[in-house]
Amino acid sequence: MTIASKGSSLSIGSGNAAAAIASLISIDGPEVEAETYEADTLDNTNAGIPYLPSGRVEGGKISAEGFLVSGNKSAVLASIANLATNCSKNGTTVASVISYGSGNSAVAFNQNLAGLGISPSAALKEGVKVKITGKVSGDVT
Amino acid sequence: MKAKTLVPLRAIGDAAHLGWHPVGTVFEGDQALFFTRIGACEPLDEECKAAHGMTEEQLKEAQFAYRATAAGIWPEDYELFRDEVITGYDLDGNYVPGANWKEPEEPDPEEETSE
């Protein structure tokens, strides 16, 4: 697998289109987990404890850190406002695309998120940094 | 309120089958305003021009910043991107040369040995 480095960007959907709102420093992908349960019985004489799939899927979370679109105050505020709007859409799926490589070369993953968390901070002489977390829905869409 | 794209935007949701919205695609309403404010679109009508709240200079700067962000350019390399020395990074994070790229000069071996 290619390791994403400089050249990655995070895009957030608005309607039927996604626009880049941040160039990324790091990406952590979702830890998807098929849940299990302990299926032991009182009459089990084996040493091993048996587990079985519960049939439920935990979608996990994604997180990323990067620089917001930093052309000027309006562009930065628009980026933050769009992220904040998406954060408030509790229970609504929000399409998110993280691509890496220059231009349109590749997509790291494309997840429907149940909700977003953001934490912007101004890095002096660098721009507006932002930490983004997203809860991935377990439902495959 | 209308605006048209200056760069391709990824198509999602019910338009995902398109892959990308090409340059020149027209968006309306809140989409048009958001994409204009972050520099991905240019306004097409007076309503959008009045709503985005930026001067012409700020709009141009936002459009440059959007191109840089879409290419994943880090702030330290903004000037190289602006001067078209680089167009982005390859998958290893190295510079992709632009129109004004100059190969770094090789050190003169004679000069090195004389020291």
Interface residues (C-beta under 8 A of the other chain):
Chain A: T2 A4 S5 K6 G7 S8 S9 S11 G13 S14 G15 N16 A17 A18 A19 A20 I21 A22 S23 L24 I25 F67 L68 V69 S70 G71 N72 S74 A75 L77 A78 S79 A81 N82 A95 V97 S99 Y100 G101 S102 G103 N104 S105 A106 E126 G127
Chain B: P8 L9 R10 A11 I12 G13 D14 A15 W20 H21 T25 F27 D30 Q31 F34 F35 R37 I38 G39 A40 H52 G53 M54 Q58 E61 A62 Q63 F64 A65 Y66 A68 T69 A70 A71 G72 I73 W74 P75 E76 T87 G88 Y89 D90 L91 D92 G93 V96
